[in-house]
């Protein structure tokens, strides 16, 4: 029975691909992880892991042990989550991943308000525009946009993600306002490099869809950097309204083709499916939906 305490350590080593990442996830030293695995192998009388300087892999015995250990570890997690649901106040650590611009502009102002309401929760917020793996990154929640590629995740809708085509008054004064969609072919169109359709912009009018292939001399992987280029008169860009909203209201940038719509997406909170949702996760999701506005987010008002 002494080996029970080593199960979370062994599962972390396998799922995170090594002693160092497992140690970071568990919040202990690498040497403590190595010692625990060695003790486990001595107790079982078999080698569970092949260790080399470059790679760690399971032995045949390790594969069998992991098959059952992972189920036991998941059951223990379910037990903790079930007990947490009975707690009067949500508590514990939440590790959250969010895209950079949305995180800085909207998650960062929200977090202090959330922690004031739930002081027993602690948050580790990581901003990154790349899509991360929730398991390997040890994330409880990730904020994502659009359709989910991983069907093993569950999603909670937070708000719509609308986009707008826009330019600065200075740019339009020098280069003229495009009147037809085809006029965009004559303009410097700036792109967000992580978009699925970097060089093709879509417009919808009266249920008809129009696609325009665009070109430009600037492509960047951050929406705020793209906004800065628009403000400085470099060209025309498609921006999410959660970035462009305040500048449109102030007149610093001008929306174009307002009689068309650009395809809308969804901002979602995604998490790994569990039998019991931890109270801290549920509290964060409910608070986020209320804070952002759900159907009409505050940046689109």
For each residue, the residues with C-beta under 8 A, 3 or more apart:
1: 4
2: 5 6 43
3: 6 7 40 43 44
4: 1 7 72
5: 2 8 9 36
6: 2 3 9 10 36 37 39 40 43
7: 3 4 10 11 69 72 73 76
8: 5 11 12 26 73 76
9: 5 6 12 13 22 26 33 36 37 40
10: 6 7 13 14 36 37 40 48 65 66 69
11: 7 8 14 15 66 69 70 73
12: 8 9 15 16 22 25 26 33
13: 9 10 16 18 19 22 33 37 49 56
14: 10 11 17 58 62 66 70
15: 11 12 22 70 135 136
16: 12 13 21 22 24 25 135 136 138
17: 14 21 56 136
18: 13 21 22 56
19: 13 22 23 30 33 34 37 56
20: 23 24 30
21: 16 17 18 24 25 136
22: 9 12 13 15 16 18 19 25 26 33
23: 19 20 26 27 28 29 30 32 33
24: 16 20 21 27 138
25: 12 16 21 22 138
26: 8 9 12 22 23 33
27: 23 24
28: 23 32 33
29: 23 32 33
30: 19 20 23 33 34
31: 34 35
32: 23 28 29 35 36
33: 9 12 13 19 22 23 26 28 29 30 36 37
34: 19 30 31 37 38
35: 31 32 38 39
36: 5 6 9 10 32 33 39 40
37: 6 9 10 13 19 33 34 40 41 48 49
38: 34 35 41 42
39: 6 35 36 42 43
40: 3 6 9 10 36 37 43 44 48
41: 37 38 44 45 46 47 48 49
42: 38 39 45
43: 2 3 6 39 40
44: 3 40 41 48 61 65
45: 41 42
46: 41 59 61
47: 41 50 59 61 62
48: 10 37 40 41 44 58 59 61 62 65 66
49: 13 37 41 56 57 58 59 62
50: 47 55 56 57 58 59
51: 56
52: 55 56
53:
54:
55: 50 52
56: 13 17 18 19 49 50 51 52
57: 49 50
58: 14 48 49 50 62 63 66
59: 46 47 48 49 50 62 63
60: 63 64
61: 44 46 47 48 64 65
62: 14 47 48 49 58 59 65 66
63: 58 59 60 66 67
64: 60 61 67 68
65: 10 44 48 61 62 68 69
66: 10 11 14 48 58 62 63 69 70
67: 63 64 70 71
68: 64 65 71 72
69: 7 10 11 65 66 72 73
70: 11 14 15 66 67 73 74
71: 67 68 74 75
72: 4 7 68 69 75 76
73: 7 8 11 69 70 76 77
74: 70 71 77 78
75: 71 72 78 79
76: 7 8 72 73 79 80
77: 73 74 80 81 274
78: 74 75 81 82 274 275 276
79: 75 76 82 83
80: 76 77 83 84 278
81: 77 78 84 85 274 275 276 277 278
82: 78 79 85 86 275 276
83: 79 80 86 87
84: 80 81 87 90 91 92 276 278 279 280
85: 81 82 276 277 278 279
86: 82 83
87: 83 84 90 91 279
88:
89: 118 120
90: 84 87 118 120 121 278 279 280 282 283
91: 84 87 118 120 121 279 280
92: 84 120 121 122 278 280
93: 121 122 123 124
94: 121 122 123 124 140 141 280 281 284
95: 123 124 126 137 138 139 140 141
96: 107 123 124 125 126 139 140 141 142 143 284
97: 126 127 128 132 134 137 139 141 142 143
98: 102 103 107 125 126 127 128 142 143
99: 102 103 127 128 129 143 144 145
100: 103 104 127 128 129 222 223 224
101: 104 105 129 222 223 224 240 242 243
102: 98 99 105 106 107 143 240 242 267
103: 98 99 100 106 107 108 125 127 143
104: 100 101 107 108 127 224
105: 101 102 108 109 224 242 243
106: 102 103 109 110 242 292 299
107: 96 98 102 103 104 110 111 125 127 143
108: 103 104 105 111 125
109: 105 106 112 113
110: 106 107 113 114 287 288 291 292
111: 107 108 114 115 123 125
112: 109 115 116
113: 109 110 116 117 287 291
114: 110 111 117 118 121 123 284 287 288 291
115: 111 112 118 119 121 122 123
116: 112 113 119
117: 113 114 287
118: 89 90 91 114 115 121 280 283 287
119: 115 116
120: 89 90 91 92
121: 90 91 92 93 94 114 115 118 280 283 284
122: 92 93 94 115
123: 93 94 95 96 111 114 115
124: 93 94 95 96
125: 96 98 103 107 108 111
126: 95 96 97 98 132 137 139
127: 97 98 99 100 103 104 107
128: 97 98 99 100 132
129: 99 100 101 194 221 222
130: 194
131: 144 149
132: 97 126 128 136 137 139 142
133: 136 137
134: 97 137 139 140 142 153 270 271 272
135: 15 16 138 272
136: 15 16 17 21 132 133
137: 95 97 126 132 133 134
138: 16 24 25 95 135
139: 95 96 97 126 132 134 142
140: 94 95 96 134 271 278 280 281
141: 94 95 96 97 269 270 271 281 284 285
142: 96 97 98 132 134 139 269 270 271
143: 96 97 98 99 102 103 107 158 267 268 269 270
144: 99 131 148 155 267 268 270
145: 99 161 265 266 267 268
146: 161 196 265 266
147:
148: 144 151 153 155 268 270
149: 131
150: 153
151: 148
152: 272 273
153: 134 148 150 270 271 272 273
154: 270 271 272 273
155: 144 148 268 269 270
156: 268 269 270 271 285 289
157: 266 267 268 289 294
158: 143 266 267 268 269 285 288 289 292 294
159: 266 267 289 292 293 294 297
160: 264 265 266 267 295 297 300
161: 145 146 240 242 264 265 266 267
162: 240 241 262 264 300
163: 238 239 240 241 262 263 264
164: 238 239 241 244 248 255 262
165: 201 236 237 238 255 256 257 262
166: 230 236 237 239 244 248 253 254 255 256
167: 171 172 230 233 235 236 237 253 254 256
168: 171 172 230 231 232 233 252 253 254
169: 172 173 251 252 253 254
170: 173 174 233
171: 167 168 174 175 230 233 234 235 236
172: 167 168 169 175 176 177 254
173: 169 170
174: 170 171 233
175: 171 172 187 188
176: 172
177: 172 256
178: 181 183 184 186 187 236 256 257
179: 183
180: 183
181: 178 184 203 210 212 257 260
182: 185 212
183: 178 179 180 186 187
184: 178 181 187 189 201 212 214 236
185: 182 212 213 214 215
186: 178 183
187: 175 178 183 184 214 216 235 236
188: 175 216 217 218 234 235 236
189: 184 201 214 215 216 235 236 237
190: 216 218 219 220 226 229 230 234 235 236 237
191: 195 198 199 214 216 218 219 220 226 237 238
192: 195 198 219 220 221 223 226 237 238
193: 198 219 220 221
194: 129 130 221
195: 191 192 198 238
196: 146
197: 200 201 202
198: 191 192 193 195 219
199: 191 213 214 215
200: 197 211 212 213 214
201: 165 184 189 197 211 212 214 238 262
202: 197 209 210 211 212 262 263
203: 181 209 210 211 212 257 260 261 262
204: 207 208 209 210 260 261 262 263
205: 208 210 259 260 261
206:
207: 204
208: 204 205
209: 202 203 204
210: 181 202 203 204 205 260
211: 200 201 202 203
212: 181 182 184 185 200 201 202 203
213: 185 199 200
214: 184 185 187 189 191 199 200 201
215: 185 189 199
216: 187 188 189 190 191 219 235 236
217: 188 235
218: 188 190 191 229 234 235
219: 190 191 192 193 198 216
220: 190 191 192 193 225 226 229
221: 129 192 193 194 225
222: 100 101 129 225 226
223: 100 101 192 226 227 239 240 243
224: 100 101 104 105 227 228 243
225: 220 221 222 228 229
226: 190 191 192 220 222 223 229 230 237 239 243
227: 223 224 230 231 237 239 243 244 247 253
228: 224 225 231 232
229: 190 218 220 225 226 232 234 235 237
230: 166 167 168 171 190 226 227 233 234 235 236 237 239 253
231: 168 227 228 247 252 253
232: 168 228 229
233: 167 168 170 171 174 230
234: 171 188 190 218 229 230
235: 167 171 187 188 189 190 216 217 218 229 230
236: 165 166 167 171 178 184 187 188 189 190 216 230 256
237: 165 166 167 189 190 191 192 226 227 229 230
238: 163 164 165 191 192 195 201 262
239: 163 164 166 223 226 227 230 243 244
240: 101 102 161 162 163 223 243 244
241: 162 163 164 244 245 248 299 300
242: 101 102 105 106 161 245 267 297 299
243: 101 105 223 224 226 227 239 240
244: 164 166 227 239 240 241 247 248 253 255
245: 241 242 248 249 299 300
246: 249 250 299
247: 227 231 244 250 252 253
248: 164 166 241 244 245 251 252 253 254 255
249: 245 246
250: 246 247
251: 169 248 254
252: 168 169 231 247 248
253: 166 167 168 169 227 230 231 244 247 248
254: 166 167 168 169 172 248 251
255: 164 165 166 244 248 258
256: 165 166 167 177 178 236
257: 165 178 181 203 260
258: 255
259: 205
260: 181 203 204 205 210 257
261: 203 204 205 264
262: 162 163 164 165 201 202 203 204 238
263: 163 202 204
264: 160 161 162 163 261
265: 145 146 160 161
266: 145 146 157 158 159 160 161
267: 102 143 144 145 157 158 159 160 161 242 292
268: 143 144 145 148 155 156 157 158
269: 141 142 143 155 156 158 284 285 288
270: 134 141 142 143 144 148 153 154 155 156
271: 134 140 141 142 153 154 156 274 277 281
272: 134 135 152 153 154
273: 152 153 154
274: 77 78 81 271 277 278
275: 78 81 82
276: 78 81 82 84 85
277: 81 85 271 274 281 282
278: 80 81 84 85 90 92 140 274 281 282
279: 84 85 87 90 91 282 283
280: 84 90 91 92 94 118 121 140 283 284
281: 94 140 141 271 277 278 284 285
282: 90 277 278 279 285 286
283: 90 118 121 279 280 286 287
284: 94 96 114 121 141 269 280 281 287 288
285: 141 156 158 269 281 282 288 289
286: 282 283 289 290
287: 110 113 114 117 118 283 284 290 291
288: 110 114 158 269 284 285 291 292
289: 156 157 158 159 285 286 292 294
290: 286 287 294
291: 110 113 114 287 288
292: 106 110 158 159 267 288 289 297 298
293: 159 296 297 298 300 301
294: 157 158 159 289 290 297
295: 160
296: 293 300 301
297: 159 160 242 292 293 294 300 301
298: 292 293 301
299: 106 241 242 245 246
300: 160 162 241 245 293 296 297
301: 293 296 297 298
